[in-house]
Amino acid sequence: MLAMLRTPPAIPLLLVVLVAACGGAPPQDPPAPSPASSPGLPQQVVHELEQAQRETARVEAQQLRAAAELHVLRTGACPASVEALVEARELDRARPDPWGRAYVLSCADQGRTLAVSSLGADAQAGTDDDITVDAEGG
């Protein structure tokens, strides 16, 4: 009698479950979380995460500045942007800062003064959380 029961194929059910789990839309990369807006995290964890993001931005900005200096040495011209470094093959790709925004490259004096900046968590230029790496290294 059990042999007479037909069970529906598992694939359509799995497909329905997957579509429902995704909300019917393809998944997208979520924006980088802000530690301050993560309720329930102990304050010490939030502080350490913020420090890690700042240090990551500083190290990446140093690497971008080194690539920009190399570009100036090779071409005699200051790159207009981080994307220009990718196009010139000084970098493999342009990565966003830890908060999901583009790094800002600034040049003056025909490349003798290079700086790479991240606007930090607040995304506002000229505030205390900005990270800038220049000739002095930070």
N, C-alpha and C positions, 0 to 999 in steps of 0.2 A: 504494500500500500504506500510506503514511503517513496518508492520508485515512481509513483504516479504524480507526486507533487512536483510542480515545476517552480524553480526559484528564478526570479529575474536576474539578469546578469548584474554583476557588481560594478561594472564600469560606469553605467549611467548614474548610479547612486553616488559613487565616488565623485563624479563630475559635478553633480548637484551640490554635494557637500563642499567641494573646493570653491565653486562659484559663490556659494553662500558665505563661506568664510572670507572671501576677498571682497565681499560687498558688491559683487557683480562688476567690479572695475579692476583693471590691472593695478598691482601694488606700485606705490611710488615711494621714493626715498623721503623719509620724514625729515623736517628741518632739525638741525643739531639742537639737542635739548639744552636749555639754560638751567644750570644747577640751582639757581635761586628760585626758579619756577617749578621745581620738583618737590611737591609736598611729601612729607613723610621721611625725607632723608635727614639723618642727623647733621647738625651744623658742621661738625668736623669733616664729614664726608663731602659736604657741599664745598667747603673751603679747599680741601685737597683736590677736588675735581677742577675747581676754578684755577688753582695754581698749576695743575697739569696742563690745562688748556693754554694758559699764558706761556708756560715753558715750551709747549709744542709750537705755538705761534712764533716765539722768539727763535727757536732752532730752525724752523722752516724759513723764516725771513732771512736768517743768516745764509742759508743755502741759496735762496733766490738772489740775494745780493752778490754772492760769489759768482753765480751764473751770469749776472748782469755785468760784473767786472770783467769776466772772461770775454763776454760779447764786445765790450768796449775795446779790450786789447786786440781782439781779432779783427774788428771792423772799423774801429776808430769812431764809431757812432754809439750814442746812448740808445738803448732799446726804449721804445715808446710805452711798452706795457709788458706784463708777465707773458701774455699771449704772444708777443713779438719774440720772446725768448724761445717759446715752443716752436714757432715758425722758423726761427734761425737754427733750430736743433741744439740749442744750449740746454734745453730741458726736454724730458720725454712728454710731460703734460703739465698743465696748470692745475694745481690743487687749491681748493678753497682753504681758508683759515679754519680753525677749530669751530667757528660759529657759522660756517657755511658761506662765507662771503669771500670775494676776491681780495688778494693782497694788492696793495697800491705801490707802484714803483715810481719814484721821482728822481729825476736827474737834473743837475745843474752844472755849469762850467764844463760843457762838452763831455760829461761823464766823469769828471774828476770828483764830483759830489753826488754819490748815489745813496739812496735810502729806500728801504722796503718797509712798509707799514701794514699793520692790521688795525682795523677800527675797534677791535675788542668786542666784548659782549654787548655793549650798548649801541654799536654801529654808528656812533657819532664821532666825527673828527674833532680833535683838539681836547679830548677829555682824558681823565687820569688813567683810564683803562686801555688807551691806545698803546700798541707795541710798535716801536720803530727801531730798526737796525740801520745804523749809518757807519761812517768810517771808523768811529770809535767803538763799534761793535754792539751798541745798544743804546 
